[in-house]
Amino acid sequence: MATLQLKQVVKQFDDTRVIKGVDLDVNDKEFVVFVGPSGCGKSTLLRMIAGLESTSDGDILIDGQRMNEVGPAERGLAMVFQSYALYPHMTVEDNMGFSLKLAGVSRQERRQKVLEAARILQLEPLLDRKPKALSGGQRQRVAIGRAIVRNPSIFLFDEPLSNLDAALRVQMRIELARLHDELDATMIYVTHDQIEAMTMADKIVVLQGGVVEQVGSPMELYHHPRNRFVAGFIGSPKMNFIDVEVIGAGGEGVDVRLPGGGQCTVPVEGGQLQAGEALELGIRPEHLVLDEQGPLAGEIQVIERLGGSTSLYLQMGETSVTVVTDGDVASQVRDTVRFGFVPSRAHLFDRDGLALQSLQRHPLADISRQDNRSAPSAATSH
């Protein structure tokens, strides 16, 4: 069993507070991803969990035991960094077993643990090689193997794929997900890449400015973002935001006036909204549909053809809008196209950026990677 609790955790450097009272529960065997833009505090929070940074206030508990004053080596954790940090003069086998050698583990037991980790990571043919004879992906697997042999209670990953090219990143994402399933271990993973978060996580923690904006399964954050920041950060391409005006609110939702004079009813709670109030309508690019009778129109500025799909970047007055459509769409740059959407796919955000509560619960919102490994990713969910 390996659980983690953060209770009002704070990190302050002189007069600057970079972690601002974070509360979080990580359950046994969960794959939790910290995600957010550069400078949001995700790596600092991970280093605090590892014991590499002190805690200014609050408590860090591992399996119910307070760890604030416990050193990194005694916390039972293993960390994999962005840099591989392999010893160039050692073989793969020696690199993976070095921490065990320092701990006084016998040569026979070291070799047994290294061979088991090599089997899991498909490194068996490479054990006699030096790091310079390995590819980037192989070096990262060795770094992960070095963590596995320690049999930690929790694995910590600090942007481990950032140094890899695009193809290797995809391959390593698959391997890390498989590794989590095989080891049945608790893992905490830091990344700025929301696609990594969506495809690997059981639970995503979205951070901004040292504050947790939302915690939930990938599909929960995708379908029910708490605020405009989460809505814009989760999903690729990012959500479109369009200024709208309240016409009225009732039991079916909020009636809004769209740019160009069209109207629609978004199924969210209207609360105390008044006619004429300004809101933002959020709609994901993959939920917009080209339609000659659609209520919205924009001029195509850029076209990105990806084969199976095409992204159209439109200008609608002063608002930029992205539409993801069929790969064979015949539209050209500077064409004016009309488009629409299903109102149940839309979100409304108030002047403070908070999402109005949906009247509908999406059936996939509570599915995590742990519950259903085939749940669609942010880029393909419809």
C-alpha positions in Angstrom: 0.0 0.0 0.0 1.3 3.5 -0.9 -0.9 6.6 -0.3 0.0 10.2 -0.2 -1.7 13.1 1.5 -0.9 16.8 1.2 -2.5 19.0 3.9 -2.4 22.8 3.3 1.2 22.5 1.9 3.0 25.8 1.4 6.3 26.6 -0.1 7.8 30.1 0.3 11.1 31.5 -1.0 11.8 34.8 0.9 8.7 36.9 0.3 7.4 34.8 -2.7 4.9 32.1 -2.0 5.1 29.6 -4.9 2.9 26.8 -3.4 -0.2 28.2 -1.8 -1.9 25.8 0.5 -2.3 22.6 -1.6 -4.6 19.8 -0.4 -4.5 16.5 -2.2 -5.1 12.8 -1.7 -3.3 10.3 -3.9 -4.7 6.8 -3.5 -2.9 3.5 -3.6 -1.9 2.4 -7.2 -3.1 5.6 -8.7 -1.3 7.3 -11.7 -1.6 11.0 -10.8 -0.4 13.7 -13.2 0.5 17.3 -12.1 0.0 19.5 -15.1 0.1 23.2 -15.7 2.1 26.0 -17.5 5.7 26.8 -16.8 6.1 28.4 -13.3 2.8 27.0 -11.9 4.7 25.1 -9.1 4.2 21.5 -10.3 8.0 20.5 -10.1 8.4 22.4 -6.8 5.5 20.4 -5.4 7.0 17.1 -6.6 10.4 18.0 -5.1 8.7 18.7 -1.8 7.1 15.3 -1.8 10.5 13.8 -2.6 12.1 15.7 0.3 14.4 17.7 -2.0 12.6 20.9 -1.0 11.6 21.7 2.6 8.0 22.5 3.5 7.3 26.0 4.7 3.9 25.0 6.2 1.4 22.1 6.1 2.0 18.4 6.2 3.1 15.7 3.8 2.0 12.2 4.8 3.0 8.9 3.1 0.9 5.9 4.2 -0.3 8.1 7.0 3.1 9.0 8.4 4.2 12.6 8.5 7.3 13.1 6.4 8.2 16.8 6.8 11.4 16.2 8.6 12.2 12.8 7.0 15.1 12.9 4.5 14.7 11.9 0.9 16.5 8.6 1.3 14.2 7.5 4.1 10.9 8.3 2.4 10.8 5.1 0.3 10.4 7.0 -2.9 12.2 6.9 -6.3 12.5 9.8 -8.6 13.1 9.9 -12.4 14.3 13.3 -13.7 14.1 15.0 -17.1 17.9 14.4 -17.5 18.9 10.7 -17.5 21.8 11.3 -15.2 23.5 8.0 -16.1 27.2 7.3 -15.2 28.9 7.2 -18.7 31.6 4.8 -17.6 29.2 2.2 -16.2 27.2 -0.4 -18.2 23.4 -0.4 -18.2 23.4 -3.2 -15.5 25.8 -1.3 -13.3 23.9 2.0 -13.7 20.6 0.2 -12.7 22.1 -1.5 -9.7 24.4 1.2 -8.4 22.0 2.5 -5.7 21.6 -1.1 -4.4 25.4 -1.4 -4.3 25.6 1.7 -2.2 23.0 0.3 0.1 25.1 -2.8 0.7 22.8 -5.3 -1.2 24.6 -8.5 -2.2 25.8 -8.9 -5.8 23.5 -11.9 -6.4 20.4 -10.0 -5.1 21.4 -6.9 -7.1 21.7 -8.9 -10.3 18.3 -10.6 -9.7 16.6 -7.2 -9.2 18.3 -5.7 -12.2 17.4 -8.6 -14.5 13.7 -8.4 -13.4 13.6 -4.6 -14.1 15.4 -5.2 -17.4 12.7 -7.8 -18.3 9.9 -5.3 -17.5 11.6 -2.6 -19.5 12.8 -4.8 -22.4 16.4 -3.9 -21.7 17.8 -7.4 -21.4 19.8 -7.3 -24.6 21.4 -3.9 -23.6 22.7 -4.7 -20.1 26.4 -4.8 -21.2 26.2 -1.5 -23.2 27.4 1.9 -22.0 25.0 4.9 -22.1 26.7 6.4 -25.2 25.6 3.3 -27.2 21.9 3.8 -26.3 19.2 5.9 -27.9 17.4 8.6 -25.9 14.4 6.3 -25.2 16.7 3.5 -24.1 18.5 5.8 -21.7 15.3 7.0 -20.2 14.2 3.4 -19.7 17.5 2.7 -17.9 16.8 5.7 -15.6 13.4 4.2 -14.9 14.9 0.8 -14.3 17.2 2.4 -11.7 14.1 3.5 -9.9 12.3 0.1 -10.2 15.1 -1.9 -8.6 14.7 0.1 -5.4 11.1 -1.2 -5.1 9.8 2.2 -3.9 6.5 2.9 -2.4 5.8 5.7 -4.8 7.4 6.6 -8.2 8.0 10.3 -8.9 8.5 11.4 -12.5 9.7 15.0 -13.3 9.0 15.7 -17.0 10.9 12.5 -18.0 10.0 12.7 -21.7 10.9 16.3 -22.4 14.2 15.5 -24.0 12.8 13.0 -26.4 11.6 13.6 -30.0 7.9 13.4 -30.8 7.8 9.7 -31.9 9.8 8.6 -28.9 7.5 10.5 -26.6 4.5 8.6 -27.9 6.3 5.3 -27.5 7.4 6.1 -24.0 3.9 7.2 -23.0 2.7 3.8 -24.0 5.5 2.1 -22.1 4.9 4.1 -19.0 1.2 3.2 -19.0 2.1 -0.4 -19.5 4.7 -0.2 -16.7 2.1 1.2 -14.3 -0.2 -1.7 -15.0 2.5 -4.3 -14.6 4.0 -2.9 -11.4 0.6 -1.9 -9.9 2.4 1.0 -8.3 1.5 4.5 -7.1 3.0 7.0 -9.6 3.1 10.8 -9.6 4.1 12.4 -12.9 4.8 16.1 -13.7 4.4 17.5 -17.2 3.4 20.7 -19.0 2.0 18.6 -21.8 -1.7 18.1 -21.4 -1.8 15.3 -23.9 0.6 13.3 -21.7 -1.8 14.0 -18.8 -4.9 13.0 -20.7 -3.5 9.8 -22.1 -1.7 8.4 -18.9 -3.5 9.7 -15.8 -6.1 8.1 -13.6 -6.3 11.5 -11.9 -5.1 14.9 -13.2 -4.2 17.8 -10.9 -4.3 21.1 -12.8 -2.1 23.8 -11.2 -1.8 27.5 -11.9 0.3 30.0 -9.8 0.8 27.5 -7.0 -2.9 26.8 -6.6 -4.8 23.6 -7.5 -7.5 24.7 -10.0 -9.2 21.3 -10.4 -8.6 17.6 -9.6 -10.4 14.9 -11.5 -10.2 12.1 -14.1 -9.2 13.1 -17.6 -12.7 12.9 -18.9 -14.1 14.8 -15.9 -11.8 17.7 -16.7 -12.5 17.5 -20.4 -16.3 17.5 -20.1 -16.8 19.4 -16.9 -14.0 22.0 -16.4 -14.4 24.0 -13.3 -13.3 27.3 -14.8 -12.0 29.0 -18.0 -8.4 28.2 -17.2 -8.9 24.4 -17.0 -11.2 24.5 -20.0 -8.6 26.2 -22.1 -5.7 24.1 -20.8 -7.2 20.7 -21.2 -7.8 19.6 -24.8 -5.9 20.0 -28.1 -6.5 22.2 -29.9 -7.6 24.4 -27.0 -11.3 25.4 -26.4 -12.7 28.3 -28.3 -14.2 31.2 -26.3 -16.9 33.4 -27.8 -18.5 36.4 -26.2 -22.3 36.0 -25.9 -25.1 37.9 -24.2 -27.8 36.5 -21.8 -31.4 36.6 -23.2 -32.9 34.8 -20.3 -32.7 31.7 -18.1 -35.2 28.9 -17.4 -35.5 25.2 -16.5 -34.0 24.1 -19.9 -30.9 26.3 -19.4 -29.6 29.7 -20.3 -30.7 31.4 -23.6 -27.8 33.4 -25.1 -27.4 35.6 -28.2 -24.5 34.7 -30.4 -22.4 37.0 -32.6 -24.3 37.7 -35.7 -27.7 37.6 -34.0 -28.3 33.8 -33.6 -29.6 32.3 -30.4 -29.2 29.0 -28.6 -30.1 27.5 -25.2 -27.1 26.1 -23.3 -28.2 23.5 -20.7 -26.6 25.0 -17.6 -28.0 26.5 -14.4 -28.9 30.1 -14.8 -28.9 31.1 -11.2 -29.3 34.9 -10.8 -28.3 35.8 -14.4 -30.0 38.9 -15.8 -30.9 39.6 -19.4 -28.1 41.6 -21.1 -25.4 40.1 -18.9 -22.1 39.3 -20.7 -20.8 35.7 -20.6 -18.3 33.6 -22.6 -19.4 30.5 -24.5 -16.8 27.8 -24.6 -16.9 25.1 -27.3 -14.2 22.7 -28.3 -12.9 22.7 -31.9 -13.9 19.1 -32.4 -17.5 20.0 -31.4 -17.9 22.7 -34.0 -19.5 21.5 -37.3 -19.3 23.1 -40.7 -22.9 23.9 -41.7 -24.2 26.2 -44.5 -27.1 27.1 -42.3 -25.0 27.5 -39.1 -25.5 30.6 -36.9 -21.8 31.5 -36.9 -19.4 32.5 -39.7 -15.7 33.2 -40.0 -13.0 33.7 -42.6 -10.4 31.0 -42.9 -6.9 32.3 -42.0 -4.9 29.1 -41.8 -5.5 25.4 -42.8 -3.7 22.5 -41.2 -4.3 19.2 -43.0 -3.4 16.2 -40.8 -4.7 13.5 -43.0 -7.6 12.1 -41.0 -8.6 15.5 -39.8 -8.2 19.2 -40.8 -7.9 22.2 -38.5 -9.4 25.4 -39.8 -8.3 28.6 -38.0 -11.0 31.2 -38.6 -11.4 34.9 -37.8 -14.8 35.9 -36.6 -14.7 39.7 -36.1 -12.1 40.1 -33.3 -12.4 36.5 -32.2 -10.2 33.6 -33.4 -12.0 30.3 -33.7 -10.6 26.8 -34.5 -12.7 24.1 -36.1 -11.5 20.5 -36.4 -13.3 18.9 -39.3 -13.0 16.0 -41.8 -9.6 15.5 -43.4 -10.9 15.9 -46.9 -12.7 19.2 -46.5 -12.4 21.3 -49.7 -12.3 24.7 -48.1 -9.4 27.1 -48.9 -7.7 30.0 -47.2 -9.8 33.2 -47.2 -13.0 31.3 -47.8 -15.9 32.3 -45.5 -17.6 29.3 -43.9 -20.6 29.0 -41.7 -20.6 26.6 -38.7 -22.6 25.6 -35.7 -22.6 23.3 -32.7 -24.8 21.1 -30.5 -25.7 23.3 -27.4 -25.2 20.4 -25.0 -21.5 20.4 -26.0 -21.1 24.0 -25.0 -20.0 25.6 -21.7 -20.8 29.0 -20.3 -18.3 31.0 -18.1 -19.2 34.1 -16.0 -17.2 37.3 -15.7 -15.0 35.7 -13.1 -14.2 32.8 -15.4 -16.1 30.2 -13.4 -18.1 27.6 -15.3 -21.9 27.6 -14.9 -23.1 24.2 -13.6 -24.2 21.8 -16.3 -27.7 20.4 -16.1 -26.4 17.2 -17.8 -23.7 14.7 -16.7 -21.6 13.3 -19.5 -21.5 9.4 -19.4 -17.7 9.4 -19.8 -17.0 12.1 -17.2 -16.2 9.7 -14.4 -14.2 7.1 -16.4 -10.5 7.1 -15.6 -7.7 5.3 -17.4 -7.8 2.8 -14.5 -11.5 2.1 -15.2 -11.4 1.9 -18.9 -8.1 1.9 -20.8 -9.9 2.6 -24.1 -11.5 5.9 -23.0 -11.0 8.4 -25.8 -8.4 11.1 -25.5 -9.0 14.9 -25.5 -8.2 15.1 -29.2 -10.7 12.4 -30.3 -13.7 12.5 -27.9 -17.0 13.2 -29.4 
